[in-house]
Amino acid sequence: MKQVKMYGLGGQGVVTAAKLFAEAVAIGEGKNAQSIPAYGHERRGAPVYADVIFSEEPIKVKSFVYDPDYIVIFDLAVLDKGVDVMVGSNPKSIFVINAECILTEYPFANHEVYYVGARGIALDTIGSDIPNSAMLGAMAGAGLVGINAVTEVVSNYFVKAGNSNAKATKQAFDRLRKN
């Protein structure tokens, strides 16, 4: 069983990304997956997180993720808003970060970290600062799910903007860097 915690800000598509990731794993790859959103009446720009659990075996628990194997950060501004992205992490936790460059002054710097400029990719491909499709591509690049499963789910979900969102997914997959 693998556990993922996704952090971002309201309006960045964190909850949608968790849902689409679980769908890509379950339908596209035939595994078991569940997404667990955590938000209330927050407004755009407020910290949001969503959890995903996936496994080859049936998942017998329905809960938030407390010991993440993967931590996905859609926006480093969550740190400025007091979110401790290191909670529950261990030395083997892997980070996927929306950042243009490798960061050395952050608490996750000593972990295995993947970086992608998801914001820029989203602006270039979909014309909006909603990095969820690009971050899904980065997650595929980090080995969490296959790129074909993700692009198919993204294309189908976003219907009218499916092609541009799938393009964002593929570009992030191709541009992913590792520390």
MDAnalysis code that builds the backbone (N, CA, C; Angstrom):
import MDAnalysis as mda
import numpy as np

u = mda.Universe.empty(537, n_residues=179, atom_resindex=np.repeat(np.arange(179), 3), trajectory=True)
u.add_TopologyAttr("name", ["N", "CA", "C"] * 179)
u.add_TopologyAttr("resid", np.arange(1, 180))
u.add_TopologyAttr("resname", ["MET", "LYS", "GLN", "VAL", "LYS", "MET", "TYR", "GLY", "LEU", "GLY", "GLY", "GLN", "GLY", "VAL", "VAL", "THR", "ALA", "ALA", "LYS", "LEU", "PHE", "ALA", "GLU", "ALA", "VAL", "ALA", "ILE", "GLY", "GLU", "GLY", "LYS", "ASN", "ALA", "GLN", "SER", "ILE", "PRO", "ALA", "TYR", "GLY", "HIS", "GLU", "ARG", "ARG", "GLY", "ALA", "PRO", "VAL", "TYR", "ALA", "ASP", "VAL", "ILE", "PHE", "SER", "GLU", "GLU", "PRO", "ILE", "LYS", "VAL", "LYS", "SER", "PHE", "VAL", "TYR", "ASP", "PRO", "ASP", "TYR", "ILE", "VAL", "ILE", "PHE", "ASP", "LEU", "ALA", "VAL", "LEU", "ASP", "LYS", "GLY", "VAL", "ASP", "VAL", "MET", "VAL", "GLY", "SER", "ASN", "PRO", "LYS", "SER", "ILE", "PHE", "VAL", "ILE", "ASN", "ALA", "GLU", "CYS", "ILE", "LEU", "THR", "GLU", "TYR", "PRO", "PHE", "ALA", "ASN", "HIS", "GLU", "VAL", "TYR", "TYR", "VAL", "GLY", "ALA", "ARG", "GLY", "ILE", "ALA", "LEU", "ASP", "THR", "ILE", "GLY", "SER", "ASP", "ILE", "PRO", "ASN", "SER", "ALA", "MET", "LEU", "GLY", "ALA", "MET", "ALA", "GLY", "ALA", "GLY", "LEU", "VAL", "GLY", "ILE", "ASN", "ALA", "VAL", "THR", "GLU", "VAL", "VAL", "SER", "ASN", "TYR", "PHE", "VAL", "LYS", "ALA", "GLY", "ASN", "SER", "ASN", "ALA", "LYS", "ALA", "THR", "LYS", "GLN", "ALA", "PHE", "ASP", "ARG", "LEU", "ARG", "LYS", "ASN"])
u.atoms.positions = np.array([
    [0.845, -1.178, 0.000],
    [0.000, 0.000, 0.000],
    [0.890, 1.240, 0.000],
    [0.573, 2.189, -0.861],
    [1.289, 3.458, -0.937],
    [0.330, 4.574, -0.554],
    [0.891, 5.579, 0.131],
    [0.083, 6.696, 0.594],
    [0.665, 8.015, 0.089],
    [-0.222, 8.890, -0.385],
    [0.173, 10.171, -0.953],
    [-0.567, 11.284, -0.233],
    [0.148, 12.347, 0.094],
    [-0.457, 13.548, 0.656],
    [-0.159, 14.686, -0.311],
    [-1.206, 15.394, -0.744],
    [-1.073, 16.512, -1.674],
    [-1.438, 17.805, -0.953],
    [-0.559, 18.802, -1.060],
    [-0.791, 20.107, -0.445],
    [-0.848, 21.182, -1.530],
    [-1.727, 22.130, -1.340],
    [-1.804, 23.257, -2.259],
    [-2.716, 24.327, -1.697],
    [-3.148, 25.203, -2.571],
    [-4.038, 26.293, -2.197],
    [-5.366, 26.116, -2.918],
    [-6.426, 26.571, -2.280],
    [-7.743, 26.499, -2.900],
    [-7.726, 27.136, -4.279],
    [-8.269, 26.456, -5.257],
    [-8.315, 26.958, -6.627],
    [-7.238, 26.373, -7.520],
    [-6.317, 25.587, -6.958],
    [-5.245, 24.987, -7.764],
    [-5.577, 23.582, -8.247],
    [-6.720, 23.066, -7.860],
    [-7.140, 21.755, -8.329],
    [-6.552, 20.588, -7.563],
    [-6.212, 20.781, -6.308],
    [-5.623, 19.711, -5.499],
    [-6.616, 18.560, -5.317],
    [-7.835, 18.879, -4.945],
    [-8.843, 17.849, -4.719],
    [-9.166, 17.120, -6.021],
    [-9.278, 17.860, -7.104],
    [-9.527, 17.239, -8.412],
    [-8.360, 16.346, -8.805],
    [-7.141, 16.796, -8.565],
    [-5.962, 15.988, -8.901],
    [-5.971, 14.674, -8.129],
    [-6.332, 14.707, -6.859],
    [-6.388, 13.476, -6.064],
    [-7.422, 12.514, -6.645],
    [-8.560, 13.054, -6.998],
    [-9.623, 12.239, -7.592],
    [-9.160, 11.626, -8.914],
    [-8.547, 12.431, -9.771],
    [-8.092, 11.942, -11.070],
    [-6.946, 10.952, -10.937],
    [-6.048, 11.193, -9.970],
    [-4.957, 10.257, -9.732],
    [-5.520, 8.887, -9.333],
    [-6.461, 8.878, -8.395],
    [-7.073, 7.617, -7.956],
    [-7.761, 6.917, -9.118],
    [-8.418, 7.685, -9.960],
    [-9.094, 7.108, -11.127],
    [-8.084, 6.524, -12.109],
    [-6.979, 7.217, -12.333],
    [-5.944, 6.716, -13.244],
    [-5.358, 5.406, -12.729],
    [-5.132, 5.329, -11.431],
    [-4.579, 4.115, -10.826],
    [-5.593, 2.976, -10.904],
    [-6.847, 3.270, -10.539],
    [-7.872, 2.230, -10.468],
    [-8.334, 1.766, -11.851],
    [-8.711, 2.709, -12.692],
    [-9.268, 2.338, -13.991],
    [-8.162, 2.099, -15.015],
    [-7.180, 3.006, -15.050],
    [-6.119, 2.898, -16.042],
    [-5.128, 1.795, -15.786],
    [-4.940, 1.428, -14.507],
    [-3.938, 0.417, -14.185],
    [-4.502, -0.792, -13.446],
    [-5.785, -0.791, -13.163],
    [-6.423, -1.945, -12.549],
    [-6.033, -2.211, -11.110],
    [-5.559, -1.181, -10.409],
    [-5.207, -1.337, -8.998],
    [-6.338, -0.790, -8.141],
    [-6.155, -0.809, -6.855],
    [-7.129, -0.262, -5.926],
    [-6.664, 1.122, -5.495],
    [-7.602, 2.061, -5.405],
    [-7.238, 3.427, -5.024],
    [-8.433, 4.142, -4.425],
    [-8.137, 5.063, -3.531],
    [-9.168, 5.931, -2.971],
    [-8.575, 7.305, -2.698],
    [-9.358, 8.329, -2.952],
    [-8.927, 9.691, -2.644],
    [-9.776, 10.215, -1.492],
    [-9.114, 10.977, -0.628],
    [-9.772, 11.523, 0.542],
    [-9.488, 13.017, 0.592],
    [-10.448, 13.855, 0.187],
    [-10.215, 15.299, 0.233],
    [-10.365, 15.835, 1.657],
    [-9.682, 16.923, 1.941],
    [-9.792, 17.563, 3.258],
    [-9.910, 19.061, 3.048],
    [-11.111, 19.534, 3.049],
    [-11.354, 20.964, 2.897],
    [-12.716, 21.266, 3.487],
    [-12.936, 22.484, 3.793],
    [-14.221, 22.887, 4.344],
    [-14.741, 24.065, 3.558],
    [-14.940, 25.146, 4.228],
    [-15.481, 26.340, 3.589],
    [-14.365, 27.294, 3.167],
    [-13.149, 26.768, 3.031],
    [-12.024, 27.620, 2.661],
    [-12.287, 28.329, 1.336],
    [-11.691, 29.453, 1.203],
    [-11.843, 30.214, -0.027],
    [-10.596, 30.022, -0.895],
    [-10.664, 30.543, -2.064],
    [-9.538, 30.494, -2.991],
    [-8.294, 31.050, -2.298],
    [-7.199, 30.302, -2.377],
    [-5.946, 30.735, -1.783],
    [-5.676, 30.189, -0.394],
    [-6.671, 29.567, 0.230],
    [-6.474, 28.975, 1.554],
    [-5.822, 27.597, 1.403],
    [-5.033, 27.166, 2.383],
    [-4.411, 25.837, 2.293],
    [-5.449, 24.718, 2.191],
    [-5.163, 23.777, 1.314],
    [-6.024, 22.621, 1.081],
    [-5.119, 21.402, 0.985],
    [-5.605, 20.263, 1.420],
    [-4.860, 19.046, 1.149],
    [-5.817, 17.927, 0.795],
    [-5.283, 16.943, 0.120],
    [-6.047, 15.756, -0.239],
    [-5.106, 14.568, -0.128],
    [-5.659, 13.437, 0.234],
    [-4.870, 12.229, 0.400],
    [-5.317, 11.174, -0.595],
    [-4.377, 10.308, -0.961],
    [-4.680, 9.178, -1.834],
    [-3.975, 7.953, -1.272],
    [-4.685, 6.861, -1.267],
    [-4.104, 5.572, -0.906],
    [-4.306, 4.663, -2.106],
    [-3.245, 3.960, -2.522],
    [-3.387, 3.019, -3.629],
    [-2.571, 1.774, -3.361],
    [-3.041, 0.661, -3.950],
    [-2.426, -0.623, -3.652],
    [-2.809, -1.662, -4.698],
    [-1.973, -2.675, -4.816],
    [-2.308, -3.840, -5.635],
    [-3.399, -4.653, -4.934],
    [-3.363, -4.643, -3.619],
    [-4.305, -5.410, -2.792],
    [-5.502, -4.533, -2.414],
    [-6.599, -5.153, -2.010],
    [-7.740, -4.360, -1.541],
    [-7.328, -3.455, -0.371],
    [-7.873, -2.263, -0.335],
    [-7.582, -1.302, 0.729],
    [-8.673, -1.441, 1.782],
    [-8.265, -1.825, 2.970],
    [-9.240, -2.111, 4.023],
    [-9.410, -0.966, 5.011],
    [-8.804, 0.154, 4.726],
    [-8.883, 1.295, 5.624],
    [-9.409, 2.505, 4.834],
    [-10.187, 3.320, 5.489],
    [-10.674, 4.566, 4.895],
    [-10.309, 5.664, 5.881],
    [-9.182, 6.335, 5.623],
    [-8.746, 7.378, 6.550],
    [-7.828, 8.348, 5.847],
    [-7.513, 9.413, 6.539],
    [-6.517, 10.339, 6.036],
    [-5.159, 9.647, 6.048],
    [-4.222, 10.213, 5.344],
    [-2.859, 9.692, 5.299],
    [-2.051, 10.347, 6.415],
    [-1.456, 9.515, 7.253],
    [-0.651, 10.028, 8.363],
    [0.840, 9.736, 8.197],
    [1.170, 8.755, 7.372],
    [2.561, 8.376, 7.123],
    [2.800, 8.318, 5.613],
    [2.885, 9.471, 4.958],
    [2.947, 9.476, 3.495],
    [4.255, 8.920, 2.935],
    [4.099, 8.137, 1.882],
    [5.253, 7.674, 1.111],
    [5.663, 8.768, 0.127],
    [4.661, 9.520, -0.347],
    [4.876, 10.602, -1.305],
    [4.171, 11.852, -0.799],
    [4.846, 12.976, -0.943],
    [4.278, 14.267, -0.564],
    [4.375, 15.162, -1.790],
    [3.229, 15.650, -2.245],
    [3.145, 16.452, -3.459],
    [2.755, 17.874, -3.055],
    [3.592, 18.837, -3.432],
    [3.344, 20.225, -3.054],
    [3.057, 21.041, -4.313],
    [1.816, 21.486, -4.444],
    [1.374, 22.257, -5.599],
    [1.862, 23.698, -5.547],
    [2.117, 24.212, -4.348],
    [2.541, 25.604, -4.188],
    [3.309, 25.736, -2.879],
    [4.541, 26.213, -2.948],
    [5.358, 26.374, -1.744],
    [4.794, 27.430, -0.794],
    [3.818, 28.206, -1.236],
    [3.177, 29.196, -0.367],
    [2.466, 28.534, 0.809],
    [2.173, 27.234, 0.715],
    [1.539, 26.565, 1.855],
    [2.454, 26.614, 3.080],
    [3.768, 26.629, 2.859],
    [4.711, 26.732, 3.976],
    [4.584, 28.084, 4.660],
    [4.424, 29.151, 3.872],
    [4.248, 30.493, 4.423],
    [2.934, 30.633, 5.184],
    [1.986, 29.772, 4.879],
    [0.683, 29.819, 5.539],
    [0.631, 28.891, 6.752],
    [1.796, 28.388, 7.161],
    [1.886, 27.597, 8.382],
    [1.667, 26.105, 8.237],
    [1.594, 25.597, 7.018],
    [1.397, 24.163, 6.820],
    [2.744, 23.456, 6.966],
    [2.786, 22.460, 7.831],
    [4.003, 21.676, 8.024],
    [3.938, 20.456, 7.112],
    [4.569, 20.557, 5.954],
    [4.524, 19.486, 4.956],
    [5.356, 18.274, 5.362],
    [6.106, 18.396, 6.435],
    [6.952, 17.297, 6.889],
    [6.234, 16.356, 7.867],
    [5.051, 16.709, 8.303],
    [4.321, 15.891, 9.280],
    [4.116, 14.485, 8.714],
    [4.553, 13.500, 9.494],
    [4.386, 12.106, 9.108],
    [5.420, 11.583, 8.135],
    [6.250, 12.471, 7.598],
    [7.253, 12.016, 6.632],
    [8.343, 11.230, 7.346],
    [9.073, 10.457, 6.581],
    [10.209, 9.717, 7.104],
    [11.350, 9.879, 6.098],
    [12.544, 9.430, 6.405],
    [13.665, 9.628, 5.471],
    [13.442, 9.045, 4.070],
    [12.510, 8.097, 3.936],
    [12.238, 7.498, 2.628],
    [11.099, 8.185, 1.885],
    [10.436, 9.146, 2.507],
    [9.350, 9.858, 1.833],
    [9.905, 10.604, 0.626],
    [9.171, 10.552, -0.468],
    [9.572, 11.185, -1.724],
    [8.677, 12.396, -1.959],
    [9.294, 13.506, -2.369],
    [8.572, 14.753, -2.599],
    [8.485, 15.061, -4.089],
    [7.335, 15.577, -4.505],
    [7.132, 16.090, -5.859],
    [6.703, 17.545, -5.669],
    [7.526, 18.475, -6.157],
    [7.352, 19.895, -5.860],
    [7.126, 20.707, -7.133],
    [6.190, 21.636, -7.061],
    [5.983, 22.603, -8.134],
    [6.978, 23.742, -7.901],
    [8.119, 23.651, -8.558],
    [9.155, 24.683, -8.439],
    [10.007, 24.653, -9.700],
    [10.432, 25.820, -10.121],
    [11.246, 25.943, -11.336],
    [12.668, 25.412, -11.164],
    [13.187, 25.468, -9.939],
    [14.576, 25.075, -9.723],
    [14.697, 24.197, -8.486],
    [15.830, 23.543, -8.352],
    [16.096, 22.708, -7.191],
    [16.297, 23.604, -5.978],
    [15.626, 23.272, -4.890],
    [15.639, 24.080, -3.675],
    [16.469, 23.382, -2.597],
    [17.370, 24.117, -1.979],
    [18.236, 23.508, -0.966],
    [17.964, 24.011, 0.443],
    [17.169, 25.037, 0.599],
    [16.934, 25.637, 1.919],
    [15.572, 25.284, 2.502],
    [15.009, 24.182, 2.103],
    [13.697, 23.773, 2.583],
    [13.820, 22.493, 3.398],
    [12.850, 22.208, 4.253],
    [12.957, 21.036, 5.131],
    [13.034, 19.706, 4.383],
    [12.559, 19.655, 3.157],
    [12.564, 18.418, 2.385],
    [13.826, 18.232, 1.547],
    [14.764, 19.159, 1.632],
    [15.950, 19.155, 0.765],
    [16.790, 17.882, 0.880],
    [16.749, 17.202, 2.013],
    [17.549, 15.990, 2.186],
    [16.822, 14.726, 1.750],
    [15.654, 14.875, 1.198],
    [14.865, 13.743, 0.709],
    [15.076, 13.586, -0.793],
    [14.545, 12.513, -1.335],
    [14.468, 12.375, -2.789],
    [13.371, 13.342, -3.238],
    [13.722, 14.275, -4.126],
    [12.777, 15.311, -4.525],
    [12.744, 15.425, -6.047],
    [11.537, 15.516, -6.586],
    [11.318, 15.762, -8.006],
    [10.752, 17.175, -8.142],
    [11.233, 17.903, -9.130],
    [10.817, 19.289, -9.359],
    [10.269, 19.460, -10.770],
    [9.236, 20.287, -10.882],
    [8.708, 20.663, -12.187],
    [8.073, 22.043, -12.066],
    [8.234, 22.857, -13.077],
    [7.614, 24.180, -13.103],
    [6.181, 24.073, -13.592],
    [5.318, 23.496, -12.766],
    [3.930, 23.225, -13.155],
    [3.138, 24.497, -13.430],
    [3.419, 25.557, -12.708],
    [2.694, 26.813, -12.916],
    [2.940, 27.326, -14.335],
    [4.196, 27.371, -14.743],
    [4.533, 27.837, -16.093],
    [3.944, 26.949, -17.171],
    [3.982, 25.658, -16.947],
    [3.403, 24.717, -17.915],
    [1.904, 24.948, -18.027],
    [1.226, 25.121, -16.901],
    [-0.218, 25.362, -16.913],
    [-0.554, 26.656, -17.646],
    [0.209, 27.706, -17.380],
    [-0.040, 28.980, -18.072],
    [0.160, 28.847, -19.573],
    [1.196, 28.114, -19.977],
    [1.491, 27.941, -21.404],
    [0.483, 27.056, -22.130],
    [-0.001, 26.017, -21.466],
    [-0.843, 25.044, -22.159],
    [-2.340, 25.273, -21.989],
    [-2.774, 25.596, -20.769],
    [-4.215, 25.787, -20.561],
    [-4.587, 27.251, -20.366],
    [-3.572, 28.122, -20.263],
    [-3.824, 29.547, -20.132],
    [-4.326, 29.969, -18.766],
    [-4.082, 29.140, -17.763],
    [-4.562, 29.426, -16.423],
    [-3.565, 28.904, -15.398],
    [-3.548, 29.530, -14.229],
    [-2.637, 29.133, -13.152],
    [-3.272, 28.037, -12.299],
    [-3.660, 26.953, -12.940],
    [-4.217, 25.793, -12.245],
    [-3.315, 24.613, -12.593],
    [-2.380, 24.279, -11.687],
    [-1.330, 23.315, -12.031],
    [-1.680, 21.848, -11.845],
    [-2.947, 21.503, -11.617],
    [-3.240, 20.110, -11.281],
    [-2.872, 19.112, -12.382],
    [-3.153, 19.402, -13.628],
    [-2.813, 18.466, -14.706],
    [-1.299, 18.302, -14.829],
    [-0.582, 19.408, -14.728],
    [0.880, 19.330, -14.791],
    [1.430, 18.542, -13.607],
    [0.875, 18.734, -12.427],
    [1.356, 17.997, -11.258],
    [1.056, 16.507, -11.388],
    [-0.038, 16.154, -12.037],
    [-0.313, 14.740, -12.294],
    [0.738, 14.148, -13.229],
    [1.166, 14.930, -14.212],
    [2.250, 14.480, -15.087],
    [3.548, 14.295, -14.325],
    [3.816, 15.199, -13.383],
    [5.013, 15.081, -12.541],
    [4.934, 13.833, -11.668],
    [3.756, 13.530, -11.154],
    [3.588, 12.332, -10.342],
    [3.832, 11.080, -11.183],
    [3.404, 11.119, -12.427],
    [3.686, 9.995, -13.329],
    [5.194, 9.886, -13.564],
    [5.842, 11.017, -13.762],
    [7.284, 11.018, -13.974],
    [8.061, 10.503, -12.775],
    [7.508, 10.688, -11.575],
    [8.147, 10.194, -10.350],
    [7.848, 8.715, -10.114],
    [7.063, 8.114, -10.997],
    [6.815, 6.682, -10.922],
    [5.598, 6.252, -10.133],
    [4.724, 7.182, -9.782],
    [3.544, 6.815, -9.004],
    [2.462, 6.155, -9.843],
    [2.380, 6.543, -11.108],
    [1.336, 6.056, -12.006],
    [1.860, 6.199, -13.437],
    [1.322, 5.437, -14.350],
    [1.741, 5.525, -15.740],
    [1.223, 6.775, -16.421],
    [2.029, 7.341, -17.282],
    [1.652, 8.571, -17.982],
    [0.441, 8.360, -18.882],
    [0.311, 7.209, -19.511],
    [-0.837, 6.972, -20.390],
    [-2.139, 6.941, -19.601],
    [-2.124, 6.335, -18.420],
    [-3.328, 6.286, -17.585],
    [-3.735, 7.696, -17.170],
    [-2.748, 8.528, -16.816],
    [-3.042, 9.896, -16.382],
    [-3.568, 10.744, -17.525],
    [-2.908, 10.705, -18.676],
    [-3.355, 11.555, -19.792],
    [-4.752, 11.162, -20.266],
    [-5.062, 9.878, -20.237],
    [-6.404, 9.454, -20.639],
    [-7.465, 9.984, -19.675],
    [-7.208, 9.864, -18.377],
    [-8.163, 10.353, -17.373],
    [-8.326, 11.867, -17.477],
    [-7.221, 12.578, -17.627],
    [-7.266, 14.040, -17.749],
    [-8.045, 14.446, -18.992],
    [-7.771, 13.813, -20.118],
    [-8.479, 14.126, -21.369],
    [-9.977, 13.931, -21.221],
    [-10.361, 12.836, -20.617],
    [-11.786, 12.536, -20.459],
    [-12.474, 13.454, -19.452],
    [-11.788, 13.799, -18.379],
    [-12.391, 14.608, -17.331],
    [-12.631, 16.053, -17.778],
    [-11.656, 16.633, -18.445],
    [-11.748, 18.052, -18.795],
    [-12.454, 18.311, -20.123],
    [-12.992, 17.310, -20.748],
    [-13.752, 17.350, -21.987],
    [-13.289, 18.448, -22.952],
    [-13.837, 19.677, -22.844],
    [-13.499, 20.744, -23.794],
    [-12.025, 21.123, -23.748],
    [-11.460, 21.126, -22.565],
    [-10.048, 21.491, -22.415],
    [-9.176, 20.248, -22.227],
    [-9.699, 19.096, -22.624],
    [-8.985, 17.837, -22.429],
    [-7.639, 17.777, -23.124],
    [-7.588, 18.246, -24.368],
    [-6.322, 18.185, -25.115],
    [-5.258, 19.078, -24.495],
    [-5.632, 20.281, -24.082],
    [-4.639, 21.186, -23.503],
    [-4.198, 20.706, -22.116],
    [-5.106, 20.124, -21.351],
    [-4.723, 19.574, -20.050],
    [-3.846, 18.336, -20.219],
    [-4.136, 17.516, -21.213],
    [-3.284, 16.349, -21.486],
    [-1.897, 16.811, -21.931],
    [-1.846, 17.892, -22.679],
    [-0.556, 18.460, -23.093],
    [0.242, 18.923, -21.872],
    [-0.437, 19.547, -20.915],
    [0.225, 19.980, -19.677],
    [0.777, 18.770, -18.924],
    [0.002, 17.708, -18.880],
    [0.424, 16.485, -18.205],
    [1.692, 15.930, -18.844],
    [1.690, 15.833, -20.166],
    [2.846, 15.275, -20.884],
    [4.075, 16.173, -20.765],
    [3.879, 17.487, -20.825],
    [5.025, 18.398, -20.696],
    [5.662, 18.288, -19.316],
    [4.854, 18.194, -18.283],
    [5.402, 18.052, -16.931],
    [6.148, 16.731, -16.798],
    [5.602, 15.684, -17.359],
    [6.262, 14.376, -17.351],
    [7.643, 14.477, -18.001],
    [7.712, 15.182, -19.124],
    [8.980, 15.320, -19.862],
    [9.966, 16.261, -19.187],
    [9.485, 17.249, -18.459],
    [10.357, 18.271, -17.873],
    [10.748, 18.016, -16.418],
    [10.270, 16.930, -15.847],
    [10.539, 16.628, -14.448],
    [12.038, 16.467, -14.197],
    [12.514, 17.080, -13.107],
    [13.925, 16.964, -12.705],
    [13.995, 16.375, -11.310],
    [15.083, 15.691, -11.048],
    [15.280, 15.065, -9.735],
    [16.520, 15.646, -9.099],
    [16.481, 15.826, -7.762],
    [17.652, 16.374, -7.075],
    [18.792, 15.387, -7.046],
])
